[in-house]
């Protein structure tokens, strides 16, 4: 395994860790329950600012859910290349 392959794997792992830290920070940062129009009984029925806040959190969850797929797809060629060349 050459230095470039090792560096690629390290970058991917560090990216995963940074992504998880950002996700955890972002998911707790938006408290939509204090905004105008928040419906405590059924949050999906919220209006105005609270609805926009909930939509933003929902979209962020979709994006952060897709990130691991791209990371795994990026790791496959690195691991396959390392196995073909030998460790």
Residue pairs with C-beta under 8 A, 6 or more apart in sequence:
1 82
1 85
1 86
1 87
2 85
5 78
5 81
5 82
5 85
8 78
9 75
9 78
9 79
9 82
12 71
12 74
12 75
12 78
15 71
16 68
16 71
19 64
19 67
19 71
23 64
26 60
26 64
27 57
27 60
27 61
30 53
30 56
30 57
32 38
32 43
32 46
32 50
32 53
32 54
32 57
33 40
33 43
33 50
35 48
35 49
35 50
35 53
36 48
36 49
36 50
37 46
37 47
37 48
37 49
37 50
37 51
38 46
38 50
39 45
39 46
39 47
39 50
43 50
43 54
44 54
46 54
